[in-house]
Amino acid sequence: MIRALKAWIARHWPVLRLRTILFGTLLFVAALPGFGAIFLRVYENALVRRTEAELVAQSAALAASAAVVWKGMAARPDVPSAVVRYHDRMTEVDLRSSPILPSRPPAVVTRQRPDGAALALARQMMPAFQETKLTTLSSILMLDRRGVVLNGREGGRSLAALPEIRAALAGKAATVLRQNEGHVAGFPLAWLSRGANIRLHHARPISVDGKVVGVLLVSRSPRALFLGIYEDRGKIALGVVAIFLLLVLLSAVLSRAIVRPIEGLSRATRELSSGRRVAPRHPSLQVVEIRALYQDFEQMADSIGKRSRYLRDFASSVSHEFKTPLAGISGAIELLQDHGTDMAPVDRARFLANMAADAERLSRLVRRLMELARADVLVRESDARTEVGPVLAAVADALKREDFVIGLRVPEEISPLAMDAGALEAVLTTLAENARQAGASRLDMTVVAQNGVAWIDLVDDGAGIPQGDRDRIFDPFFTSKREEGGTGLGLAIARSLLDAYRGELQLMPSARGAHFRLACPTFQTEAS
């Protein structure tokens, strides 16, 4: 099911430009407050709760005043012995969950007469009620302890059947939402506001000495959300325009800092793939990730360029190395075909020997090329670990002769190397063979460990390397012993093997003989 849904989305998902996605995201984020206020009714619900809080505060003040008047202006209210804890009263109504009751029904006729004391209280409180109504635009009704209305056009009738009045007569203040039949939409979009046609009714008991002597019923309509929006439409329109212009500015900045650099990098990549190197123009607005991406691209382009030059030079060298023995073999075959019957046996044997030598040289070149290819693509093992002492001892034991001595100096305690034993042995064997072929009678191999790196120095007493050849000895196919069968690939293979394990092979300055240095990371450094 989920896979099918993902496939359907992938088929119908539009391919958009990055500029469009950035602008759409910013626009959506900017519209979230308005979306929450209008459709989620967050702000409208806050308006309703604010109206309830105002009604509660208003009725509390009036009820307290009525209680004081009831007990007599000269009497002082009882002071509770316990410490009074003050706290905000939590609102009760919520547009999303509170039920909206029908509009308040008219008071019903009752045989009960209003309580005399409560009626006298209502008459004394009327000036306060009138002044409060003029300021808050609220409707204020006072009822006696049986729910009979004491003021207004419905005076003498009963509202005791209302649920909020019953709760107040029981000593508990209550707030309900009721429909407002007298509401008339006086502004556009009023139909979108749920709070426009409701009215809050708050009933609060008037208590004297713990007894309910009357009830205050205060009602008021909350301020409509869209009424405020309509009244401030000019400011809101100006704010919308300002936000839109800010979005355009932010989109332009993001486009210049992100989109344009990516497009430039894309063009440079296409040029690079076609064989042309075009340096992308760095953006004027710098972003850390984009700058790092440009640096990585330039590094990749340099690596590709070096690799291309290496392949070109390598192909040229391979062609040259193969051309000489192939030319010799082709010439010998041609002579044998034309003059084989008239050729002396000694000459025929010499030509065949030359052909065999050239064929052997070709075979040796192919083997060394395969070794170089394997070394170039070698992927190091993360858990490779080699004890350097036994490897050096094995190489020294295999290559020592009466006229060629290998000396070893290895510390007793040294960390293992983070490379394969076979690769290390191949590198050391190549360097030792080169020293022996160069006429050296002694080769000293010394190991020093420092700062997570093991340095292996190989110093011989041979003829050394001429100054003019020192910069080319690691180039493939460079050799000074071509006549003796040298391929010029040994040092190139050795360096590639070390590169695969993050090691280095260097030719060091020396007054006599040749001095090579291997830098190999230790196992602790790799593990950390």
C-alpha positions in Angstrom: 0.0 0.0 0.0 2.7 2.4 1.0 4.9 1.4 -2.0 1.9 2.0 -4.3 1.3 5.4 -2.8 4.9 6.3 -3.2 4.9 5.2 -6.8 1.7 7.2 -7.5 3.3 10.3 -5.9 6.5 9.8 -7.9 4.5 9.6 -11.2 2.4 12.8 -10.5 5.0 14.9 -8.6 5.8 17.9 -10.7 9.5 18.7 -11.4 9.9 22.2 -10.1 12.7 24.7 -10.2 14.6 25.4 -7.0 13.5 29.0 -7.2 9.9 28.0 -7.2 10.3 25.6 -4.3 12.2 28.3 -2.2 9.5 31.0 -2.9 6.7 28.6 -2.3 8.2 27.5 1.0 8.7 31.0 2.2 5.2 32.0 1.1 3.7 29.0 3.0 5.6 29.9 6.1 4.5 33.5 5.9 0.9 32.5 5.4 0.9 30.1 8.4 -0.2 32.8 11.0 -3.1 33.9 8.8 -4.0 30.3 8.1 -4.0 29.5 11.8 -6.1 32.6 12.7 -8.7 32.0 10.0 -9.1 28.3 9.5 -7.8 26.9 12.8 -9.6 29.8 14.7 -6.7 30.2 17.0 -7.0 34.0 17.3 -10.8 34.0 17.2 -10.9 31.5 20.1 -8.5 33.8 22.0 -11.0 36.7 21.4 -13.9 34.6 22.9 -11.8 33.6 25.9 -10.8 37.2 26.4 -14.5 38.2 26.4 -15.2 35.5 29.0 -12.4 36.8 31.2 -13.7 40.3 31.0 -17.3 39.1 31.9 -15.9 37.1 34.8 -14.0 40.1 36.2 -16.9 42.4 35.6 -19.4 40.1 37.3 -17.0 39.4 40.2 -16.6 43.1 40.9 -20.4 43.7 40.8 -21.2 40.6 42.9 -18.7 41.7 45.5 -20.2 45.2 45.6 -23.7 43.7 45.9 -22.5 41.6 48.8 -21.1 44.6 50.6 -24.3 46.6 50.0 -26.4 43.6 51.3 -24.5 43.5 54.5 -24.8 47.2 55.0 -22.4 50.0 54.0 -21.2 50.3 57.6 -20.5 46.7 58.1 -17.0 45.4 57.3 -16.7 42.1 55.5 -15.4 39.2 57.4 -11.6 38.7 57.0 -10.7 35.1 56.5 -8.2 33.7 59.0 -6.5 31.6 56.4 -4.1 33.1 53.8 -5.8 33.9 50.6 -4.0 32.5 47.5 -4.5 34.5 44.3 -4.4 32.9 40.9 -5.7 33.4 37.4 -9.1 31.9 36.7 -8.9 29.5 33.8 -11.5 30.1 31.0 -14.1 27.5 30.3 -15.4 28.1 26.8 -13.7 26.9 23.6 -15.0 27.4 20.1 -13.8 24.0 19.1 -15.3 21.9 21.9 -17.9 23.9 23.9 -21.5 23.4 22.7 -23.4 26.4 21.4 -26.8 26.5 23.0 -29.9 28.2 21.5 -30.4 31.8 22.2 -31.6 32.6 25.7 -35.3 32.0 26.0 -37.4 34.8 27.5 -38.1 34.7 31.3 -41.3 32.8 32.2 -44.1 34.1 34.3 -43.9 32.9 37.9 -46.2 33.1 41.0 -43.2 33.7 43.2 -42.8 37.3 44.3 -39.3 38.8 44.2 -37.4 38.7 47.5 -37.8 42.1 49.1 -34.2 42.4 50.4 -32.8 41.4 47.0 -35.1 43.8 45.2 -33.9 46.7 47.5 -30.3 45.6 46.7 -31.0 45.7 43.0 -32.4 49.2 43.2 -29.3 50.4 45.0 -27.0 48.7 42.5 -28.8 50.1 39.4 -26.5 53.1 39.1 -23.5 50.9 39.1 -25.2 48.5 36.5 -26.0 51.4 34.2 -22.5 52.9 34.3 -21.0 49.5 33.7 -23.3 48.8 30.8 -22.4 52.1 29.1 -18.7 51.2 29.3 -18.7 47.5 28.6 -21.8 47.2 26.4 -22.8 44.2 28.4 -26.3 43.1 29.5 -26.6 42.9 33.3 -29.5 41.2 35.0 -29.8 40.6 38.7 -31.9 37.6 40.1 -32.9 36.7 43.6 -32.1 33.5 45.4 -35.1 31.8 43.6 -34.1 32.9 40.1 -36.6 35.8 39.7 -35.4 38.7 37.6 -35.1 41.9 39.6 -34.4 44.5 36.9 -35.0 45.2 33.3 -38.0 44.5 31.1 -38.3 41.0 32.3 -38.4 42.0 36.0 -40.7 39.8 38.1 -40.3 36.8 35.8 -38.1 33.7 36.3 -35.0 32.4 34.6 -34.4 29.6 37.1 -34.7 26.9 34.4 -31.5 28.0 32.6 -28.5 25.7 33.3 -26.1 28.6 34.0 -28.7 30.1 36.5 -29.1 26.7 38.2 -25.3 26.4 38.6 -25.1 29.9 40.0 -27.9 29.3 42.5 -26.0 26.3 43.6 -23.0 28.5 44.4 -20.9 27.9 41.3 -20.2 30.5 38.5 -20.9 29.2 35.0 -20.3 30.4 31.4 -22.2 29.2 28.3 -22.2 30.0 24.6 -25.5 30.8 23.1 -26.6 31.9 19.6 -27.2 35.6 19.1 -30.5 36.0 17.2 -30.0 39.8 17.0 -26.7 39.5 15.1 -26.7 41.3 11.7 -23.7 40.8 9.4 -22.4 44.3 8.8 -19.1 43.5 7.0 -18.0 41.1 4.2 -16.7 37.7 5.1 -18.7 37.6 8.3 -19.9 34.1 7.3 -16.4 32.8 7.9 -16.4 33.8 11.5 -18.0 31.3 13.9 -17.7 33.8 16.8 -19.7 36.5 15.0 -23.2 35.2 15.9 -22.7 33.9 19.4 -23.1 35.5 22.8 -21.4 34.6 26.1 -23.6 34.3 29.2 -21.9 34.3 32.6 -23.9 33.7 35.8 -22.3 34.5 39.1 -23.7 33.9 42.6 -23.9 36.8 45.1 -22.8 35.2 48.4 -23.2 36.7 51.9 -21.8 34.7 54.8 -21.6 31.6 52.6 -25.2 31.8 51.4 -26.4 32.6 47.9 -28.7 35.7 48.1 -28.8 36.4 44.4 -27.3 35.9 41.0 -25.8 38.3 38.4 -26.3 37.3 34.7 -23.9 39.2 32.5 -23.9 38.6 28.7 -21.9 40.1 25.8 -21.0 39.3 22.2 -17.3 38.7 21.5 -15.5 40.9 19.1 -15.6 39.2 15.6 -12.3 38.3 14.0 -13.2 39.5 10.6 -14.7 42.8 11.9 -11.3 43.7 13.2 -9.7 42.6 10.0 -12.1 44.6 7.9 -11.7 47.7 10.1 -7.9 47.5 9.8 -7.9 46.3 6.1 -5.6 49.2 5.0 -2.9 48.3 7.6 -3.3 44.6 6.8 -3.1 45.2 3.1 0.1 47.2 3.7 1.5 44.4 5.8 0.7 41.8 3.2 2.4 43.9 0.5 5.4 44.4 2.8 5.6 40.6 3.6 5.3 39.8 -0.1 8.1 42.2 -1.0 10.2 40.7 1.8 9.6 37.2 0.4 10.7 38.4 -3.1 13.8 39.9 -1.5 14.6 36.7 0.4 13.9 34.6 -2.7 16.3 36.8 -4.6 19.0 36.4 -2.0 18.6 32.6 -1.8 18.6 32.4 -5.6 21.8 34.4 -5.8 23.5 32.5 -3.0 22.3 29.0 -3.8 20.4 28.6 -7.1 22.8 30.5 -9.4 25.9 28.8 -8.0 24.3 25.4 -8.5 23.4 26.3 -12.0 26.9 27.5 -12.7 28.4 24.4 -11.2 26.0 22.3 -13.4 27.2 24.1 -16.5 30.9 23.6 -15.5 30.2 19.9 -14.9 28.7 19.5 -18.4 31.7 21.3 -19.9 34.0 19.0 -17.9 32.2 15.9 -19.1 32.7 17.0 -22.7 36.5 17.4 -22.1 36.7 21.2 -21.6 37.8 22.6 -18.3 35.8 25.7 -17.4 36.3 27.3 -14.0 32.9 28.2 -12.5 32.5 31.7 -11.3 32.3 31.9 -7.5 29.1 33.5 -6.2 29.3 37.0 -4.7 27.1 35.9 -1.8 29.1 33.3 0.0 27.4 30.3 1.7 29.6 27.8 3.6 28.1 24.7 2.0 28.2 26.2 -1.5 31.7 27.3 -1.1 32.7 23.9 0.1 30.9 22.4 -2.9 32.9 24.7 -5.3 36.1 23.7 -3.6 35.2 20.0 -3.9 34.4 20.5 -7.6 37.7 22.2 -8.3 39.5 19.4 -6.5 37.6 16.9 -8.5 38.4 18.7 -11.7 42.1 18.8 -10.8 42.1 15.1 -10.1 40.3 14.4 -13.4 42.8 16.6 -15.2 45.7 14.8 -13.6 44.2 11.4 -14.2 43.6 12.3 -17.9 47.2 13.5 -18.3 48.4 10.4 -16.5 46.3 8.1 -18.8 47.5 10.0 -21.9 51.1 9.8 -20.9 50.6 6.2 -19.8 49.1 5.2 -23.1 51.9 6.9 -24.9 54.5 5.1 -22.8 52.8 1.7 -23.2 52.7 2.3 -27.0 56.4 3.1 -27.0 57.3 0.2 -24.8 55.4 -2.3 -26.8 56.4 -0.8 -30.2 60.1 -1.7 -29.8 59.8 -5.4 -29.1 57.0 -5.8 -31.6 59.0 -4.1 -34.3 61.9 -6.5 -33.6 59.6 -9.5 -33.7 57.9 -8.3 -36.9 61.3 -7.7 -38.6 62.7 -11.1 -37.6 59.5 -12.8 -38.9 59.8 -10.9 -42.2 63.5 -11.9 -42.6 62.7 -15.5 -41.8 59.8 -15.6 -44.3 61.9 -14.1 -47.1 65.3 -15.7 -46.5 64.6 -18.5 -44.1 65.6 -21.2 -46.6 68.9 -19.4 -47.6 69.8 -18.3 -44.0 72.6 -20.0 -42.1 71.5 -22.0 -39.0 73.5 -19.7 -36.8 71.7 -16.6 -38.1 68.4 -18.3 -37.8 69.0 -19.3 -34.2 70.1 -15.7 -33.5 66.9 -14.2 -34.9 64.8 -16.8 -33.0 66.6 -15.9 -29.8 65.9 -12.2 -30.4 62.3 -13.0 -31.0 62.1 -15.0 -27.8 63.7 -12.2 -25.8 61.3 -9.6 -27.2 58.4 -11.9 -26.5 59.6 -12.4 -22.9 60.0 -8.6 -22.6 56.4 -8.2 -23.7 55.2 -10.9 -21.3 57.1 -9.1 -18.5 55.6 -5.8 -19.4 52.1 -7.3 -19.4 52.6 -8.8 -16.0 54.0 -5.6 -14.5 51.1 -3.6 -16.1 48.6 -5.9 -14.5 50.4 -5.5 -11.1 50.3 -1.7 -11.5 46.6 -1.8 -12.4 45.8 -3.9 -9.3 47.9 -1.5 -7.2 46.1 1.6 -8.6 42.6 0.2 -7.8 43.6 -1.5 -4.6 41.0 -0.8 -1.8 42.6 -0.9 1.6 41.1 -3.1 4.3 39.9 -1.1 7.3 41.2 -3.8 9.7 44.5 -4.4 8.0 47.3 -5.0 10.6 50.9 -6.0 10.1 53.8 -6.5 12.5 56.7 -4.7 10.8 59.5 -6.8 12.3 58.7 -10.2 10.9 58.1 -8.7 7.4 61.5 -7.0 7.3 63.1 -10.2 8.6 61.4 -12.3 5.9 62.6 -9.8 3.1 66.2 -9.8 4.5 66.3 -13.6 4.7 65.0 -14.0 1.1 67.3 -11.5 -0.6 70.5 -11.8 1.3 73.6 -13.1 -0.7 77.2 -13.4 0.0 77.8 -10.2 -1.9 74.6 -8.4 -0.6 74.0 -7.9 3.1 70.8 -6.5 4.7 71.0 -5.0 8.1 67.9 -4.4 10.3 67.2 -2.0 13.1 63.7 -2.4 14.5 62.6 -1.2 18.0 61.5 -3.8 20.4 58.1 -2.2 21.0 56.4 -0.7 17.9 52.8 -0.5 17.0 51.5 -2.6 14.1 51.2 -1.0 10.7 47.7 -0.3 9.3 48.4 -2.1 6.0 48.5 -5.5 4.5 51.6 -7.6 5.0 51.8 -8.7 1.4 51.7 -5.1 0.1 54.5 -4.1 2.6 56.6 -7.1 1.6 56.1 -6.3 -2.1 57.3 -2.7 -1.7 60.3 -3.7 0.4 61.3 -6.4 -2.0 61.1 -4.0 -5.0 63.4 -1.5 -3.2 65.9 -4.2 -2.1 66.0 -5.7 -5.6 66.7 -2.3 -7.1 69.5 -1.7 -4.6 71.1 -5.1 -5.4 70.8 -4.5 -9.2 72.4 -1.1 -8.7 75.6 -2.7 -7.4 75.0 -2.2 -3.7 76.7 -4.6 -1.3 74.8 -3.5 1.8 71.3 -2.3 2.5 70.3 -1.0 6.0 66.6 -0.9 6.9 65.7 1.2 10.0 62.3 1.6 11.6 61.3 4.7 13.7 57.8 5.3 15.1 56.7 8.8 15.9 53.3 10.5 16.2 51.3 7.6 14.9 53.5 7.1 11.8 56.2 4.4 11.2 59.2 5.6 9.1 61.1 2.9 7.4 64.4 4.1 5.9 66.2 2.0 3.3 69.8 3.2 2.7 72.2 1.3 0.4 75.9 1.9 -0.6 75.4 1.5 -4.3 76.1 3.9 -7.2 73.0 6.0 -6.2 70.6 7.8 -8.5 71.9 10.5 -10.9 70.7 14.0 -10.1 69.0 14.3 -13.5 66.9 11.1 -12.9 65.8 11.9 -9.4 62.6 13.6 -10.5 61.5 10.8 -12.9 62.2 7.6 -11.1 58.6 7.2 -10.0 57.2 7.8 -13.5 55.9 4.6 -15.2 58.3 3.0 -17.7 61.3 5.1 -16.7 64.3 2.9 -16.2 68.1 3.1 -16.7 68.4 -0.7 -17.2 66.2 -1.3 -20.1 68.9 -3.5 -21.7 68.9 -5.8 -18.7 65.1 -6.3 -18.9 64.0 -3.5 -16.7 60.4 -2.3 -17.2 60.4 0.9 -15.2 57.2 -0.1 -13.3 58.6 -1.3 -10.0 58.7 2.0 -8.2 55.4 3.1 -9.7 53.8 -0.1 -8.3 55.4 0.4 -4.9 54.1 4.0 -4.6 50.6 2.9 -5.7 50.5 0.2 -3.1 51.5 2.6 -0.3 49.0 5.2 -1.6 46.2 2.7 -1.2 47.0 2.5 2.6 47.6 6.2 3.0 51.3 5.8 3.0 54.1 7.6 1.2 57.3 6.6 -0.6 60.0 9.3 -1.0 63.5 9.6 -2.3 65.6 11.3 0.3 68.8 13.2 -0.3 72.0 11.1 0.2 75.7 11.7 -0.2 76.3 8.1 -1.3 74.0 5.4 -2.6 70.2 5.7 -2.6 68.0 6.6 0.4 64.3 5.7 0.2 61.8 6.4 3.1 58.4 4.7 3.6 55.8 6.5 5.8 53.2 4.0 7.0 50.3 4.9 9.4 50.2 2.7 12.5 47.1 0.7 13.4 46.2 2.9 16.4 46.0 6.0 14.2 43.7 4.3 11.7 41.4 2.9 14.5 41.1 6.3 16.1 
